[in-house]
Amino acid sequence: MSELKENTQRVIEVGAADLPLHCPMPDMMKWNAHPRVFLPIDRTGEALCPYCGTQYRLKAGEVISGHH
């Protein structure tokens, strides 16, 4: 079992394996802190959660393929 992370980070780097991106992510301690919302990160490489304000950034060099 992976270690749960506290939802205290304001900027989280994600990779292609995390797509489709949604917040909260499954490994977050407070995974039910707000409704799950899917975030479009493929066009700009960044997405902001409208519920908690967490900023997600695609890791440098990550290639997104096969996601809509």
TISEGU-701640 format. One record per residue: x, y, z of N, C-alpha, C, CB in turn; residue number from 1. Coordinates in pm, 1 decimal, always signed. Atoms other than C-alpha are relative to their C-alpha. Glycine has a CB too. Layout:
// TISEGU-701640
+----------+----------+----------+----------+----------+----------+----------+----------+----------+----------+----------+----------+-----+
|      n_u |      n_v |      n_w |     ca_u |     ca_v |     ca_w |      c_u |      c_v |      c_w |     cb_u |     cb_v |     cb_w |   i |
+----------+----------+----------+----------+----------+----------+----------+----------+----------+----------+----------+----------+-----+
|        X |        Y |        Z |        X |        Y |        Z |        X |        Y |        Z |        X |        Y |        Z | NUM |
...
+----------+----------+----------+----------+----------+----------+----------+----------+----------+----------+----------+----------+-----+
//
This chain:
// TISEGU-701640
+----------+----------+----------+----------+----------+----------+----------+----------+----------+----------+----------+----------+-----+
|      n_u |      n_v |      n_w |     ca_u |     ca_v |     ca_w |      c_u |      c_v |      c_w |     cb_u |     cb_v |     cb_w |   i |
+----------+----------+----------+----------+----------+----------+----------+----------+----------+----------+----------+----------+-----+
|    +84.7 |   -117.0 |     +0.0 |     +0.0 |     +0.0 |     +0.0 |    +89.3 |   +123.5 |     +0.0 |    -96.4 |     -0.3 |   +121.9 |   1 |
|    -81.9 |   -120.7 |     +6.6 |   +135.5 |   +342.3 |    -89.1 |    -31.8 |    +91.2 |   +117.6 |    -22.5 |    +74.1 |   -133.1 |   2 |
|    +15.2 |    -94.2 |   -111.1 |   +181.9 |   +614.5 |   +167.2 |    -96.2 |   +111.3 |    -39.4 |   +137.0 |    +59.2 |    +41.3 |   3 |
|    +94.6 |   -107.7 |    +25.2 |   -101.3 |   +866.2 |   +191.5 |    +67.2 |   +133.9 |    +24.8 |   -125.4 |    -15.1 |    +88.2 |   4 |
|    -57.4 |   -132.9 |    -12.7 |    -10.3 |  +1231.5 |   +145.2 |   -105.3 |    +95.4 |    +54.0 |    +54.8 |    +49.9 |   -135.5 |   5 |
|    +88.5 |   -103.5 |    -52.2 |   -163.4 |  +1518.3 |   +339.9 |    -26.6 |   +101.3 |   -111.0 |    +61.9 |    +69.3 |   +125.8 |   6 |
|    +37.7 |    -97.8 |   +101.8 |   -348.8 |  +1770.3 |   +120.0 |    +50.1 |   +139.9 |    +36.5 |   -152.2 |     +1.5 |    -18.1 |   7 |
|    -53.2 |   -130.2 |    -38.6 |   -117.8 |  +2055.7 |   +220.6 |    +83.8 |    +63.2 |   -109.8 |    +82.4 |    -13.2 |   +125.3 |   8 |
|    -78.7 |    -55.3 |   +109.5 |    +84.9 |  +2095.6 |    -97.6 |    -88.8 |    +87.0 |    -85.5 |    +64.8 |   -111.4 |    -84.5 |   9 |
|    +79.7 |    -87.6 |    +85.4 |    -34.1 |  +2384.5 |   -306.4 |    +35.7 |    -20.5 |   -146.5 |    +20.4 |   +146.6 |    +39.3 |  10 |
|    -38.9 |    +30.8 |   +137.1 |   +158.3 |  +2276.4 |   -618.9 |    +45.8 |   -145.3 |     -2.6 |   +112.9 |    +97.0 |    -51.8 |  11 |
|    -32.5 |   +142.0 |    +10.1 |   +175.1 |  +1910.9 |   -720.7 |    +40.7 |    -29.9 |   -143.4 |   -120.3 |    -89.2 |    +43.9 |  12 |
|    -44.3 |    +42.6 |   +132.0 |   +377.5 |  +1777.5 |  -1012.7 |    -56.5 |   -137.9 |    -28.8 |   +154.7 |     -0.6 |     -9.8 |  13 |
|    +58.9 |   +127.2 |    +39.9 |   +206.9 |  +1496.8 |  -1201.2 |    +62.6 |    -46.4 |   -130.6 |   -153.2 |    +12.3 |    -14.3 |  14 |
|    -53.1 |    +57.4 |   +122.5 |   +311.4 |  +1264.6 |  -1479.7 |   -111.2 |    -59.3 |    -84.3 |   +104.2 |   -106.1 |    +31.6 |  15 |
|    +97.1 |    +58.9 |    +91.6 |   +140.6 |  +1095.5 |  -1771.1 |    -74.6 |   -116.5 |    +64.7 |    +69.6 |    -46.8 |   -127.4 |  16 |
|    +64.1 |   +112.4 |    -68.0 |    +64.7 |   +796.9 |  -1546.4 |   -115.0 |    +45.2 |    +89.8 |   +102.5 |    -76.2 |    +82.5 |  17 |
|   +105.7 |    -53.9 |    -86.2 |   -161.2 |  +1024.4 |  -1334.5 |   -123.4 |    +44.3 |    -78.4 |    +53.6 |   +116.9 |    +79.9 |  18 |
|   +110.7 |    -45.1 |    +84.0 |   -390.1 |  +1102.5 |  -1628.8 |   -102.8 |   -110.8 |    -19.4 |    +52.0 |    +47.6 |   -135.7 |  19 |
|    +54.7 |   -134.3 |     -5.6 |   -675.4 |  +1155.8 |  -1656.7 |    +10.4 |    +56.5 |   +140.9 |   -145.2 |     +0.5 |    -46.8 |  20 |
|    -26.2 |    -65.4 |   -127.6 |   -602.1 |  +1402.5 |  -1379.6 |   -129.9 |    +38.2 |    +69.6 |    +87.0 |   +123.7 |    -20.5 |  21 |
|   +114.6 |    -44.5 |    -79.2 |   -852.7 |  +1454.8 |  -1102.4 |    +47.5 |    +36.2 |   +139.4 |   -110.3 |   -109.4 |     +6.1 |  22 |
|    -28.8 |    -43.1 |   -136.1 |   -853.8 |  +1617.6 |   -762.1 |   -124.0 |    -26.8 |    +82.9 |    +41.2 |   +151.2 |     +5.7 |  23 |
|   -123.3 |    +46.6 |    -61.5 |   -838.6 |  +1493.5 |   -497.3 |    +50.1 |   -127.8 |    -66.2 |    -20.9 |    -22.8 |   +148.9 |  24 |
|    -61.7 |   +119.8 |    +56.2 |   -596.9 |  +1223.8 |   -609.4 |    -17.5 |   -114.7 |    +99.7 |   +151.6 |    +24.0 |    -32.4 |  25 |
|    +26.8 |   +115.5 |    -86.6 |   -640.1 |   +869.2 |   -472.0 |    +97.4 |    -17.6 |   +115.8 |     +1.1 |   -123.3 |    -81.7 |  26 |
|    -97.6 |    +19.8 |   -107.0 |   -321.8 |   +879.9 |   -262.4 |     -0.7 |   +111.8 |   +103.5 |   +137.4 |    -12.5 |    -58.7 |  27 |
|     +9.3 |   -108.8 |    -97.3 |   -427.7 |  +1190.9 |    -69.8 |    -76.5 |    -46.9 |   +123.3 |    -68.7 |   +123.9 |    -62.5 |  28 |
|    +59.7 |    +40.7 |   -126.5 |   -513.9 |  +1143.6 |   +295.1 |   -147.1 |    +41.7 |     +7.4 |    +78.2 |    +60.2 |   +117.2 |  29 |
|   +137.8 |    -50.0 |     -3.7 |   -826.2 |  +1356.1 |   +264.7 |    -59.9 |    -10.0 |   -139.9 |     -5.3 |   +147.6 |    +52.2 |  30 |
|    +46.4 |    +22.3 |   +136.4 |   -935.9 |  +1201.7 |    -64.5 |   -145.1 |    +40.0 |    -18.1 |    +18.0 |   -144.7 |    -38.1 |  31 |
|   +140.1 |    -38.3 |    +12.1 |  -1297.3 |  +1289.9 |    +14.8 |    -23.9 |   +142.5 |    +50.2 |    -87.9 |    -98.1 |    +76.9 |  32 |
|    +10.1 |   -136.5 |    -49.7 |  -1229.7 |  +1653.9 |   +107.8 |    -99.0 |    +83.5 |    -82.6 |   +137.7 |    +65.9 |     -1.1 |  33 |
|    +96.5 |    -67.4 |    +86.9 |  -1441.5 |  +1771.0 |   -187.2 |    -35.6 |    -94.9 |   -113.0 |    +56.8 |   +135.0 |    -55.6 |  34 |
|    +36.1 |    +89.7 |   +110.4 |  -1617.2 |  +1616.5 |   -488.2 |   +115.6 |    -14.5 |    -98.5 |   -125.2 |    +51.9 |    -72.9 |  35 |
|   -105.1 |    +22.1 |    +99.9 |  -1386.6 |  +1462.6 |   -746.8 |    -29.8 |    +84.9 |   -122.7 |    +10.8 |   -150.9 |    -38.5 |  36 |
|    +12.8 |    -81.8 |   +119.5 |  -1327.6 |  +1699.1 |  -1034.9 |   +116.2 |    -35.0 |    -92.6 |     -1.5 |   +153.2 |    +34.9 |  37 |
|   -104.3 |    +30.3 |    +98.3 |  -1138.2 |  +1609.3 |  -1352.5 |    +54.3 |   +131.0 |    -54.4 |    -54.8 |    -90.0 |   -115.5 |  38 |
|    -67.0 |   -124.5 |    +35.8 |   -884.5 |  +1870.8 |  -1456.6 |    +71.4 |    -13.3 |   -134.1 |    +99.5 |    +40.3 |   +109.2 |  39 |
|    -66.7 |     +3.7 |   +130.2 |   -771.8 |  +1945.1 |  -1813.7 |   +141.4 |    +57.6 |    +10.1 |    -82.1 |    +77.9 |   -104.9 |  40 |
|   -139.0 |    -44.0 |    -13.5 |   -392.7 |  +1960.5 |  -1801.8 |    +75.6 |    -15.5 |   -131.4 |    +70.4 |    -79.1 |   +110.6 |  41 |
|    -70.8 |    +35.7 |   +121.8 |   -307.4 |  +1842.7 |  -2153.1 |    +34.8 |   +117.9 |    -90.3 |    -80.9 |    -96.6 |    -76.2 |  42 |
|    -27.8 |   -112.2 |    +91.3 |   -319.4 |  +2180.2 |  -2334.3 |   +106.7 |    +94.9 |    +50.9 |   -125.5 |    +77.5 |    -25.1 |  43 |
|    -92.6 |   -100.6 |    -53.0 |   -125.7 |  +2409.8 |  -2102.0 |   +108.3 |    -58.0 |    +89.7 |    -76.3 |   +103.4 |    +76.5 |  44 |
|    -96.8 |    +59.0 |    -91.9 |    +58.9 |  +2167.9 |  -1873.7 |    -25.3 |    +37.5 |   +144.6 |   +138.4 |    +41.3 |    -38.4 |  45 |
|    +35.7 |    -40.0 |   -135.3 |   -109.2 |  +2322.2 |  -1569.0 |   -151.8 |     -4.3 |    +15.5 |    +54.7 |   +141.4 |    +32.1 |  46 |
|   +142.8 |     -1.8 |    -30.0 |   -448.2 |  +2296.6 |  -1400.3 |    -18.1 |    +40.7 |   +145.1 |    -65.7 |   -138.4 |    -27.6 |  47 |
|    +30.8 |    -48.1 |   -133.3 |   -606.3 |  +2454.5 |  -1093.8 |   -131.8 |    -61.9 |    +44.6 |     -6.9 |   +155.1 |     +3.5 |  48 |
|   +121.7 |    +58.2 |    -53.7 |   -860.9 |  +2273.9 |   -877.0 |    -92.8 |   +112.6 |    +45.9 |    +31.8 |    -97.3 |   +117.0 |  49 |
|    +91.3 |   -106.9 |    -39.3 |  -1168.9 |  +2496.7 |   -842.0 |    -51.6 |    -13.4 |   +143.2 |   -116.4 |     +3.6 |    -94.4 |  50 |
|    +48.5 |    +20.3 |   -136.8 |  -1255.0 |  +2345.7 |   -501.5 |   +103.3 |    +39.2 |   +105.5 |    -39.8 |   -144.8 |    +19.6 |  51 |
|    -98.7 |    -20.3 |   -106.4 |   -931.3 |  +2352.3 |   -302.6 |   +115.9 |    +90.2 |    -40.0 |    +54.1 |   -132.1 |    +43.7 |  52 |
|   -104.4 |    -90.8 |    +44.8 |   -702.8 |  +2569.7 |   -515.6 |   +135.1 |    -64.8 |    -23.9 |    +15.8 |   +107.4 |    +98.5 |  53 |
|   -127.1 |    +67.8 |    +26.1 |   -434.5 |  +2304.0 |   -559.3 |    +38.0 |    +17.6 |   -146.4 |     -8.9 |   -150.7 |    +36.2 |  54 |
|    -53.0 |    -18.8 |   +135.0 |   -218.9 |  +2377.4 |   -863.8 |    +71.4 |   -128.0 |    -40.6 |    +96.6 |   +123.4 |     -7.3 |  55 |
|    -66.1 |   +118.6 |    +54.1 |   -114.9 |  +2078.3 |  -1074.7 |    +83.1 |    +40.8 |   -119.3 |   -102.6 |   -109.1 |    -39.3 |  56 |
|    -89.9 |    -26.8 |   +112.5 |   +179.5 |  +2091.4 |  -1313.3 |    +50.6 |   -130.9 |    -54.9 |   +118.0 |    +90.5 |    +42.3 |  57 |
|    -53.2 |   +118.5 |    +65.7 |   +287.2 |  +1834.2 |  -1564.9 |   +152.2 |     +2.6 |    +10.7 |    -45.6 |     -7.0 |   -149.1 |  58 |
|   -145.6 |     +8.2 |    -13.0 |   +642.9 |  +1716.9 |  -1499.9 |    +65.7 |    +28.5 |   -133.9 |    +42.8 |   -138.7 |    +52.5 |  59 |
|    -74.5 |    -32.5 |   +121.3 |   +896.1 |  +1845.0 |  -1750.8 |    +37.4 |   -127.4 |    -74.2 |   +126.3 |    +81.6 |    +33.6 |  60 |
|    -37.0 |   +113.2 |    +83.4 |   +949.4 |  +1605.7 |  -2037.6 |   -105.4 |   -108.4 |     -9.4 |   +124.6 |    -58.9 |    +50.7 |  61 |
|   +105.4 |    +99.9 |     +5.7 |   +626.6 |  +1410.6 |  -1981.2 |    -74.3 |    +11.2 |   -132.5 |    -97.3 |    +16.2 |   +118.5 |  62 |
|    +71.9 |     +3.8 |   +126.8 |   +453.2 |  +1305.2 |  -2301.4 |   -140.0 |    -52.8 |    +26.8 |    +74.6 |    -88.4 |   -105.6 |  63 |
|   +139.5 |    +40.9 |    -16.3 |    +75.0 |  +1287.8 |  -2301.7 |    -46.8 |    -58.3 |   -132.3 |    -91.1 |   +120.4 |    +44.4 |  64 |
|    +53.2 |    +61.4 |   +121.3 |    -73.5 |  +1044.5 |  -2548.9 |   -117.2 |    -88.5 |    +36.2 |   +108.6 |    -81.1 |    -74.0 |  65 |
|   +113.5 |    +88.2 |    -19.0 |   -402.6 |   +865.9 |  -2579.7 |   -103.1 |    +46.2 |    +99.4 |    +47.5 |   -129.5 |    +40.6 |  66 |
|    +98.4 |    -52.1 |    -93.2 |   -594.6 |  +1087.0 |  -2337.5 |    -80.3 |   +109.2 |    -65.8 |    +66.8 |    +51.9 |   +126.8 |  67 |
|    +88.4 |   -100.0 |    +61.7 |   -892.3 |  +1302.4 |  -2435.0 |    -45.0 |    +98.8 |   +103.6 |   -121.7 |    -66.1 |    -66.3 |  68 |
+----------+----------+----------+----------+----------+----------+----------+----------+----------+----------+----------+----------+-----+
//
